[in-house]
Amino acid sequence: DGEINNDREIEFFRQGYMYELATDAERLSKLVQDILRIKGKDSHLNAYEAKKAEIRKAISAHINDLFQVLTEIQRRQILLLEKGDRKGVEEEIAKLNRKLMELDKLQLSEDERKIYEEHRGIIEHSNGVKNELLRDIQKLERLKEISPIKLDFDYEFATLSNNSKGDVTSLFNRLKQEADKSWSDGIENAISKITHRIASEDKNITASQIDSVYIKASEAYKNSAQLNELQDRIKEQKANLSQIEVLSRDVKEFLDYKTSLRTKILELHSQYFSVTQELIPNLSDGKDGLDIIAMPLFYEAHYGSVLENSLNMQSASSKQIVDFRELDNTQFIVHIAHVLDLLINNQLTLKGSYTPQSLALTLLAESYYGLSYDLVYEGDNFNHMSDGKKAFVVLKLLLDFSEKNCPILIDQPEDDLDN
């Protein structure tokens, strides 16, 4: 072309290059994927990687929440043990009430006793509701300081041009500020409603406390040291029972949330296979009798390596897990669910610095599905070809699907190709 310089590109295929590619499935898949990118499949592959990154972030967040929930459950279960058995506390209250009735020789009519008990019940109930509402206010005050938008979009914005990045960053920040304000205002409104409810319970308490019959009976009980002591013990046991009920309810709600998080994690992990399946139809290509067919690939060696590096292989359960062989995604999800349950219940012996939470993140947040490519030439599957024909198909792949215009230098092609 009349131009002389030392920067002109020449593509060089060294001796044995086609044979090396033909016998190395991982390198061949990378070559095919690079070709597909050049052939206009780049947007599909980039969208695929972005979707997997999105799934990974969601799984990581759910796993962190799951193990935080497990900590909260364990803490409350310890407190429940310290508070005693619910049935035992209820029996103690009944026993104290019977003793109270036996010793109660105060000059009160049956109607006065009934009225007093009604008012005492109202006061105890309202105090219980108030304590619960005050705990809600404490939790809401903490929530007010947390942004409802936890996602970090820096990764998604990273490849945008500076002009576009500035626009979408401003949009995101504005939306986040609006959401944070709406969240804070909503929390304040919820706290205001709770404050009004507390004031209503205070009115109920005051109304009972100023009732003449209640005052008369209260004074009578105060003047009897023995009865007053029994009243205090009953009050203490009822407070204990109230705490047991709150802790038991918290444990139940956390257990339900744990189940929900476990389901979400497994559903998200299953999406790694789903998005791989959805991508495959968009990657097919062919030219001059040579077809590229994409397929899902389970990275069995990598999965096994992660397990072997993290599990103590002395236990039978660990060996059984490591010996797993993937047949289909449904079977794999059943298997990984079993592993997750063992980690949740701390039933696996782990190596080194691994913890159940860190291993759950390593296993569940990562995708073990990727892409492999089959090559079909004139109806003949690549894996069924002779080595020489495989090398020929690789050469054809390099030549026919390349959009380069530079010269190609091939060192001893006859070493690789059949006759």
Buried (B, 14 or more C-beta within 10 A) or exposed (E): EEEEEEEEEEEEBEEBBBBBBBBEBEEBBEBBBEBBBEBEBEEBBEBBEBBBEBBBBBBBBBBBBBBEBBEBBEBBBEBBEEBBEBEEBBEBBEEBEEBBEEEBEBEBEEEBBEBBEBBBEBBBEBBBBBBBBEEBBEEBEEBBEEEEBEBEEEEBBEEEEEEEBEEEBEEBEEEBEEEBEEBBEBBEEBBEEBEEBBEEBEEBBEBBEEBEBBBBBBEBBEEBEEBBEBBEBBBEBBBBBBBBBBBBEBBEEBEEBBEBBBEBBBEBBBBBBBBBEBBBEBBEBBEEEBBBBBEBBBBEEEBBEBBEEBBEEEEEBBEEBBEBEBEEBEEBBEBBBBBBEBBBEEEBEBEEEBEBBBBBBBBBBBBBBBBBBBBBBEEEEBEEBEBBBBBBBBBBBBEEBBEEEEEEEBEEBEEBBEE
